[in-house]
Structures are given as C-alpha cells and as structure tokens.
C-alpha cells in the first residue's frame, strides 16, 4: 500500500469512529436504542390469538437455570384435544439463546386480543412427593419465572414509585398507570415463609397486556400492538370439590393461600385471568420500561467522568514526557556529533532494545489472541451502539461475539506470525497451531468443565451435546483454517525492519531501584486501566449474575475507548521509565503492565461475589468463578495486546528519531 492508500484508510477509520460516537451520544440523550432492522411490529386484530411462550426459570442464589416445563406444571402434552395429545412445541433458539440457557416453548394459556378472561382453569394436577419436593426447593431458592409475549418478557409489579417533577411531555406521551409502578423482570414461582418454614405455591396469574391502538384507514378495522406484558402471581387454595362459582369467588378474594402441605392430599388447580389495558406508549418505546428497571444513566455518566479524569492525568504525563523530557533529549542529541554525543538513560540501551524477549512463541501467541479478542470486542460494540443487539434480539449479543471471534481467527494468525517472524522465529507452523488452540482451547476447556456440572443438575444452561459439536465444528472448520490463512500471508511478508541494530552481546542491566522492580511496576501499571472500567464492570456483572438487562452500550463503547487510551498511555509511561533505568527487557513488561488490569478485575469479581451476591452451594460457586476466569482471561489478552502495541510504536518512534552510530 502506498501513502495515499494508508491516508485514505485512516480517514475512513476516523469517519467511522466519529459516526459511531455520534450515534452513541444520540442513543444516550434519547435513553433508548434504535429499532432493530428486521424486527417489524406485529399488528393484531381484535380476537386474534396472542401466543404466550414460556422460557427458563432462574435464581440469583443458584445461578442454575431450568426450563419452565421441567417443573410439574401444566404442559401442552398433559391435555388431549379431539382424542389426541396436544403437540408440545419447542421454539428453535439461536446459538446465543442456547448458551444462555433459554428454552422457549409453547404454553397452554389462551390469549385473544381484547378478550378479557377471569379465573379460567388451566389444568388440574395431582402432585406426587417428588413433584412437591421440586416445587418446594425451587420456591425456597427464590426462582423467577420468565414468560414471553410478542418478544417482550413478563414483568411483575413490586411497588409504587413517586415521580419528582414529572415531565408534562412524559404524561402526554406515556401511560402514567404503568410509569408510576416499579417492576421486575419475571415473576416469582412462590413465596417462602422462613419463620413458619412453609412454602406457598403461586398457582394463579393475573395477566395484564398493555396495547397501543393503531387507527385503521377508512373502511378497515383498527389494529393493535403490544407494548407491555405484566404478570402478577397469587397463591389460592382451591378445594377439590369446588365448582366454578367457588373457584371464581376464591380467585377474586385470593384467600386462603396454597401451602405445599395442603397439596399432599388433594390436586392443585392452576388458574389465570387476562386483562387488556390501552396505553399511549408507542411500539417503538415499549422497551423503555424494561430497560429503566435498573435505574437511569446518571451513575454511568459518573463512570465516564471518572475514566476521563484518569485519561487526562495520563495524557498530561505522556505530554510531559514527549514534549519536554524526550523532546529535549532528542534536540540535544541531534545538535551534537553522533560520535561525540553523550549517551545515557534510554539512549544507552539502543543496541539491545529490540533484542527478542524470552519465550517469543508464547508472546506472539498472546499478541495474536489479543488482536482477535480486541477486534471482536470493537466490532460487537459498534453493532450494539447502532441498535443491532438490543435486548429484543435475545441471544444476539452472544451469537455475534462467537461468530466474530471465529471469523477473526485470520487476524490472530496474521499478527501472531508477524510478531513471531520479527523475533526471527523459524517454526511458524507450530506457532500458528499454538495460536489457533491456546486461548480458544483454554476457554473451551473451562466451559466444558462447567457444562458437566450443569448437565449433572439437568439445567437448561447445560449446552446440548449437538451444540457442543457445532461449536467445535466452527472452531476446527472455520477459525483454525482462517488462522492458518492469516499466518501464511504474514509469513510471506518480510519481517519488520527495526530502526537500530542489535548488539551481539547483551548489555548488563544495572541494579534497579525498588519501585522499578518488575512485579511492583506491573501491578502499579494495571491499577489505572482497571480504574477506568470498574464502575461499568459493576453493571456488567449485575446483568450476568442478577439477571438484569444491560442496554447502555453507548456508555460501554465510550468506556471501551477510554480503556484503550488508558492502556496505551500507562504502558508508554512505564516503558519510558524502564528504558531510562537502562532496562531493555520491555516486551513482556509492556504486555503485562496493562494486562495486569485483569488481575484486579478478578479480585473485584471476588469482592462482588462476597458483597453483592447471595450464591449458595458448591456448584454455583464453581460456575461463578469459572466464567469469571474466562472473562478475565479475555480481558488480559486484550488489554495486554493494546499496551504492547502502544509501547512498540513508541519505542520504534523514539529510536528512529536518533541517528545512532
């Protein structure tokens, strides 16, 4: 490529970055995401069937999801229609939904647009001791039931909220009857009285569907769009001999409650009511209520301001080094005759600064994996900011990350081999094989180990064997060949030419002052990159382990850019101090300085586990720390690679600016 092509590529990249930032700011200001392409609103006619689908049940105490129909509840196969069993249908989930434990299935609940129902009997079940035990355990563990209607989840009222200075615009555009309440996603399976040590089953649900009316053209009936799905459960003890009148009376009075002891001697009636509520909220804003359940974005702004302060501090240090100290050194050195110039500090080690590091193959593999993870993260962020990965697209985020990671194996192979060849490595095929299997192999191995525990519990989070085969096929069939493809092109290119020659005999490194000790400087360098993201990390962990929606991708994208700058600048600063101390072993130090932020991330995950979560049991603990390890490992290779490349270009720049003899 010529200079013109490089300049055009840089301009195109800058324009893309600016456009993405503008989209991020627009999304933040509007407190909403863009409508997903391909997700058109569905218009219902009066009386048209509205399908209610069941999903998984989850608990913040066990972190082990189960399919809803694994419970001894009313299932389609329990009833007969025209002498035949009703067909039990499971929806086809995408890869991300399967990995997240979603199991979307049809239900027996009959809903028709604008047709209310009161205290309808769904089915009657006689629970055996095993079924009673399952219900009791799930209620004690505070499991939450997740249902879906028109791609939006059911939400349960949990209390009133007071609006301080409500906006007149909001009162006109949105339904205040919904906005005045606080909701949680999903609804409780039952209630456990710890004092009486008794569990109460919620065998009745009040379904309230909010719709937005779309006037029809002249001569046509109006259509309706669903904008909110509310489910409020109740526990009602119906008698075995109750007729329809008694059932409706008890259903309306909601007394007495159904304890698990009562179900040992009589069958359980499952009932439901359906209500339709007109709303002024348009279809394009129907996710707003779900997304604001986790609060507003003020603390996210605090996170960005906190990160910006760190970046400004580091930028000031880099500017001081580059504009004052380093620039003065270069000006003084270039003003003298190179043969008579007084070499000291970083200039003294110019003959050793590009000496290959220890374990060059491992270093190259980590660099290639870091480029792969960084590219996956960046592209995913861009798509998320543009609205392609909103919560309506269940499993879309996980699917996108996996697909991008697989296809970006070409970058892993290219940059790994390019780095390995720069170190005069000869066995590029072995280097490529290690690159293709090192990071993915460790991550998949931990994932498979955790999956065994989920299989043993019969959890929907346990990935089916067929899906595991598909993942391995993606890995071996696409990622590995692409890794070799990128490696082949990198090997055909000439190795980068360094600006100074390397001496044959290594220079002795003088004794270092205590604060330049490698372990100390690496740990100190990792604090600032972690400090730039730890507030946003709290929301990410909450979305993963407290089953909340994470939707503020514009904030996350800005924090990611700040993280990149922080990693680059702290590595440059620490690298400059190291070279001034005449220590030329900067390769691994540069990678580990910013990569050490992953160590603090893991410590924070331990702190989060101890203070914010109420996880009980051995298996849930293993799941938490296993998935935390995978996340921190990916963060390590990403931040380490960013820091290394920043330091590499910095070192090349300063040593190419001095005409060493």
N, C-alpha and C positions, 0 to 999 in steps of 0.2 A: 504493500500500500504506500502511496505517496503522501506527501504532507497535505495535499488538498483533500485526499480521501479521509485522512485522520481528522482534519479540521471539520469536515462535513459530519463525520461520525460524532465528534464531540458536541457540535452544535445541535445535532439531532437528539443526543442524550440529554443535553441541558433543557431543550424544549420539552421533552417528555417528562423530565423531572419537575419542571415548573408547572406543567399542565396537571400532573398528579397532585402537587402541593395545592394548587388552586382548587381542585376537586375535593381535597381533604378539608380545606378551610370552609368551602361551601357546605360540605356534609356536617361539619362541626357546628356551623352557625344555624343550620336548619334542624339540628338534633335528629336527623333521620338519615336513612341510607337511600340510595337510588333504587328504583324498582328493577328487579332482576329481569334481564332480557329472557323471554321465553316463559315467564310466569304471568300470563294474562289473567285478569279477573274472571271468575266464573259467575255468570248471571243465572239466577234461579227463578223459576216461575212459581206462582202460588200452587201449593200442593205437590211440587216436585220433591222427590226423595233427596234428603241430605244425609250423606253417609258419615257415620261415626266410626272411627277406626281406633283400635286400641294399640298402645305401644308398650314400652317396658315399665317396670316399677323400679324405683331407685331409693337408696337410703344414704344419707351422709354419714351414717355410723358404720356401715359395712362396705360401701363402695362396690358392692356386687349387684349388678342389675339382673333382673329376671323378666322373662316375657310375662305379660299380664295374664295370658291364658294358661300359664303354668300354675296359677292359683286355682283352687277349687271353686271357680265362679261359673256363671252361665256362659257356655260356649255354644257356637253355632251347631256343633256336632251333637249336642245334647238333645236337640229338638228334631221332630220329624215334620215334614211337610208333604202332604199327599202320599203318606206311607213311606217316604224316602228320607234318609238323613239329609239334613241341610248341609250343603257343601261348605267346608271350612277353608277359607281362602287366606293365604298369607301374601302380603304385597311383596313385590320384587324390590329389595333395598339396593341402594348403590353401595360401592365399596366402603365409603366413609361411614354410612349408617351401620353396616355390619360390624366394622371395627369399633364403633362407639356403643355397640350393644343394642341398637334399635331393632325391634321386631314388630313390624306394623301388620296388623291383622284385622279382618272384618269383625264386626260385633253384631249382637242381636238387637241393639237399640234401634227402634224405628222412628226416624225423624222426617217430617214433611214440612216444607216451607210454610210458615204462618198457620200451622195447625197445632194448637196447644194441646197438651195431654196432662192429666192429673192422676197420679198414683197408679200408673199402669204396672201390672205384674209382668216382670221379665221372665222369671222362671222360679221353680221351687226345687231346692236341693237338700238332700239328707247328707249331712257331713259325717264321715267316719272319723275315728280317732286320729288317723294320720292327717286328714284334711284340717281338723281342728288344731292340731299341733302346728301345721304350716301357717294357718291364719294367725294364731297367737304369736308365733315367733316373728312374723313379718310386722304385726302391729307393734310389738314391743320394740322392734328395731326401727320404728317410725318410717316405714316405707311410704313413698309417694307414688300415686298412680298417674300415668301420663296418657291422655287421650288426644285425638286429633279430629278436627272438623274443618274441611276446606283448607288443609295445610297449616292451620294455626292450632296451637296447643290449648287445652283446657286450663283455666285459671280459677283459683279458689279465693273468695273474699277472706281477708284476715283482719280487717279493721278499718276504721274511718281515719281519714287524714284531713287536717284543716288547711285550707288554701289561704296563704298570706298574700294580700293584694292580688287577687286573681285578675288575669288579663281579660278585658272585655272581648277582645278578639277570640280568646280561647272559649269563652262562654257561648259565643255565637257559632263557632265552627265545630265544637266538640260537645259530646253528650256529657253534661255535668254529673248525671247519675252514675256514670262509670268513673269519671275522673276523681270524684270525691272519695272513692274507696281505694284501699291498698289491697293488692292481690299478690298471690304467689303462684308460680307455675306448677301445675299439677294439683292434685288433691289427696288428702290423707286416706289411707286404707282403713284406718280405725283409730281408736283412742285408747291409751293405756293409763289406768289409774294406779300409780306407783304405791299409794298408801293402801288401797284395798287389794293391790296386786291382781287386778282384773282387767281383761281386755274387752273392748266393745267394738264390734264389727259395724262398719258403715255399709249397710245393705240397701240404702236408698240414696238416690242422687237427684238433685234439682238441677236440671239443665236449662240455662238461660242463654239463648243465642241472640246477639245483637246484630241487626241487619241495617243496611243502608238502601233506601229506595231509589231506584233509577226510573224516572218517568219514561214511559214509552212514547213513541211517535204516534201521531194521530191514527186512531183505529186499532192500536195494539195495546195489550195489557202491560202494565209496568213490570219491571224485573227487579230482583233484589240481590244484594251482595252481602256476604257475611263479613262482619268487621270485628267481632269479639265472641269468644266462646267461654262461658262461665259455668263452672260445675261446683256445686256446694253439696257435700255429702251429709248424711244423717244416719243415726242408728235407731231402728224401730223394731220393737219386739212384737211381731205378729203371732197370733195364736194359730195353732194347727187347724182349728175348726173355724177360723174367721171367714166370713163371707165377704163379698166385695164391699158391702156397706161398712163393715167393721174395719176392713183394711183401709178404706179411704178415710175413715174417721181417725184411726190411729196415725195414718200418714200425715194428716193435717195437724194433729196435736203433737206429733213427734214424741210421744211417750207411750210406754216406757222404753228405755234403751235396751238394745240386744247385747247381753253379755255372752261371752263364749261358753259359760257354764250352761246357759239356757239352751244352747244349740246341741248339747249332747243327747237330749231326749226328744227333740222334735225337729222337723225340717225348717229350713230358712227360706223366707220369701225375699227375693230381690225385686225391688220396685224402682220406678223412676217417674219423674214429671218433666214436662217440656214447656218452656215459656219463650215467647218471641218478643223482643224489645226493639223498637225502632230507634235508630241512632243517627245523629247528624254527622258523625265522623265518616269521612270518605274512605274508600277502599285503600287508597294509596297511603293512608296514615294508620292502618289497622294494627301495625306492629308497634306503634309508639307506646301504647300502654304496657306491652310486654317488656319492651326494652328499658322503660323508665322504672321498672320494678327494682332495679339495682341502684337507683338514685340518679342524680344529674351528673353533669360532667365537670363540676367545679373542682373536685379533687384531681381530675385528670389535668386540668389547667395548672394546678399546683405542681403536679408531676413534671409537666413540660417546663415550667418556670424553674423548678429545682434543677432539672437537667441542663437547661440553658445557662444557669449560673456556673455549673461545672465546666461547660464548654467554654464560656467566656474566660474563666480563670485559666484553663489550659491554653486557650488561644493567646492570652496575654503572655504566658510563659514561653510558648513557641515563638511568638513575635519577638520577645526579648532576646531569645537565643539566636534567631535567624537574622534579625535586623541590627542587633547591637554586637553581641559577643562574636557570633560566627562571621558576620559580615566584616567586622573589624579585623578578625584573624585573616580572612581572605584578602582584604585590601592591603594589609601589612605584608603578607607573604608574597603577593603578586608584585608589590613595589620593589622587592629585593631580587637579587640574582638567585635563582633556584639553587645554585650550588653553594651559595653562602647563607641561604636562609636558615634561620634558627627553627628547627623542628621540635615541637613539644606538644604534649597533650594528644589530641586526636590525630594530628598530622604525623606523629611519630610512629604510628602503627599502620601506615598506609600499605606497607609490604605484607601485612598479614590480615588485613580487614576482610578480604574476600577469600580467605582460606576456608575450604569446605568444613562444615560442622561435623561433630560426632554423629553417628547413625544417620547418614544422609538419606538412606532409603526411607526410614521411618519419618523423617522430617518431610520428605517430598510427599509421602502418602497423606500425612496430616494436612499439608497445604492443599493438595488436590481435593480431599474430602471437605475442607473448609470452603473452598470455592464453590463446590457443589451445594453445600448447605446454604451458603450466603446467597447464591443465585436463586435457589428455591424460595428462600425467605423473602427476598426482594420482589420477585415476580408475584408471589402469593399476596404480598402487601398491596401491590398495585391493583391487582384484580379485586381485592377486598375493598379498597378505597373507592373503586369505580362501581361498587354495588353488586358484583357478580357472586359474592359469597356471603350474603346476608343470612340471618337465621332461618328465613323461609326455605332456603335451599339446604335441607337437612343433610348432613354428611358431606356437603360440597367442599368445605374447608379442608377436611381430612383427605378427601379424594384428590383435590387439587395439589396438595402438598406431596402426596405419594407419587402422583403422575409426573409432576415436575421433577421430583428427586430422581425418578427413574430416567427420564429423558436427559437430565443434566449430568448423567454419568459421563457424557462426552467431555464436559468441562473438567471433571475430576481427572480423567485420563490425560487430557492435554496439559493441564497445569502441573500435575504430578510429574509427568515425564519431562516437561520443560524445566522444572526445578531440579530434577534428578540429573538431567544432562548438564545443567550448569555446574553441578558438583563433579563433573567428569565420570558419572556413573556409566557403566557399560551394560549391565544386565537390565535393560529397560523392560523386557517381557516379564521378568519376575516382579519388577516394580509395579507394572500395570496390574498383574494378578493380585498383588497385595492391596493395591488401591481399590480394586473392584470388590474386595471381600472384607477389608479391615473394618471400616466404620459400619457398612451395612450388616456385616456378619455379627459384630458385637451387639448391635441394636436388635437384630432379628433374634439372636440367641437369648437375650434378656426377655424380649417379647414372648418368645415361645415358652420359656420357663414360666413366666407369669400366666400364660394361657393354660398351662397344665393345671394350675390352681383353679382357674375359672371353670375348666372342664369338670374338675372334681366336684364343684359345687352346683353343676347343672345350670350355670349362669348364661344369660343371653350375651354377656360380654365375652364369653369364650368363643373365639373365632372358629367357625366350622372348618373341618379338615379340607374341604374343597376350596375354601377361600385361601387357606394357607398355601395350597398347591398353586393357586392363581398368583399369590404374592411371590412365590419362588419362581414361577414362570416369568413374571415381569422382571424380576431381578436377573435371572440367568439368561432370559431370552431377549431382553432389551437393554438393561442397564450395563451388563458386562460387555456385550458386543460394542455398545457405544463407547464404553471406557477404552476398549482396545482401538476403536476408530480414532478417538481423540488423541490417544497416545501415539498412534502411528504417524499422524500428521505432525505432532510435536517433535518426534524423533527425527523426522526428515528435515526439520529446520535446524539451522546452525545454532549452537549454544550461544547465549548472550555473552557479548564481549565486555569484560569488566574494564573500568576506566584506568586501573593501575595494575601493575604486575604483582604477582605473589612471590615472596621470597621462598627459597628452597628450605631454609632452616627457620623454624618458628621462633619468634622473639619471646623471650621470657617475660611473663607478666609480673609486674611488681606487686608487693603486698597491698591489699586493698583496705581502705578504711571501713569501719564496721557497717556503716549504712549502705555501702556498695556490695555487701555480701549478696550473692545471687538469690538465696531464699528470701532474704528480707526485702530486697528491691522488687522481686517478682510479686510478693504478697502486697507490698505497698502499691505497686502499679495496678493491681487488679481491683482495688477498692473503688476508684473513680468510675470506671465503666459500669460496675455494679450499682454504684450510687445513682447513675443516670437512669436506671431502669427499674429500681427495686419497687417504686410505688406502683408502676404499671404491672409489675410482676404479681403484686397482691391481687389485682383484678383477674389476671390470667389464671392464677391458682384457684381463685374463688369460682371462676367459670368451670374449671375442670373438676373440682372436688366438692363444691357446694351446688353443682348442677344449675348454674346460672347462665344467662345469655351473655356472651361477650360480643359487643357490636360496635364499639368505638374504634374501629380500625383506622380512621384518620388520625386519632391521637397516637395510636400504636405506630403508625407509619412515621410520624414526626419523631417519636421517641427512638425509633429504629435509626433514623438518620443522625440523631444526636449521639446514639451509641456508636455509630461508625466513626463520627468525628472524634469522640472521646477516646476510643481505642487507638485511633491513628495518632492523636496528639500526645497522649500519655506515653505511648511507645517511643515516639520520636524524642521526647524529653528525657526519658530514662536511658535510651540508647546513646544520646549525646553525652550524658553524664558518664556513662560507662566507657565510651571511647576516650573522653578526656582523662579518665583514670588509667588509660593505656591498656584496657582490657578489650581485646578484639574478638572475644567469643560472644558475638552479639546475636547470632542466628537463633539459637534456641531461646535466649533471653528475650528477644523481641517477640517470639511466638508466645512464650509463657507469661509475659508481663500482662498483656491484655487478656490472654486466655485464663489467667488466674481468677478473673471475674466469675467464671463458672464454679470455682471453689466456694466463693461467697454465696452464689446462688443456691448451691446445695445446702450450705449452712442455713440459709434463710428458709429453705424448704423444711429443714428440721425444726426451726423455730415456728414456722407456720403450722406444722403438724402438732407441735406441743401446745400451742396457744389458741389456734383458731379452729381446729378440728376436734371432733369427738369420736374418733375412729376406735372401734373396739375389735379385738380379735387379732390372731396372728396373720391370717391370710390378707385381710385388708391392709395391715401394715406393710406386708411384703409387696403388695400391689402398689401402694403409695410410693415407697422408696425405690422400687424397680422402675416405675415410669418416671420418677424424678431423676434417676440416674441417666436414663435415655435423653431426657430433655437437657440436663446439664452437660452431657457429653456432646450433644449437638451444638450447644451454646459455646462450649470450649473450642471446638474446631473452627467455628465461625468467627468468634472474636480473636482467636489466636491468629488466624489467617489474615484478618483485617490489619492487626497490629504488625504482623511480619511484613506485608507488602508496603505499608506506610514507612516502616523503618528501612526497608530495602531501597525504595526510591529516594529516601532521604540520604542514605549513605552513598548511593551512586551519585547523587547530585553534588554533595559537598566534596567528594574526592575527585569528581570530574572537573571541578572548578579550580583545582590547584595543579599547576604543571610540575608534578614530582619528577625528580631526575631519574 
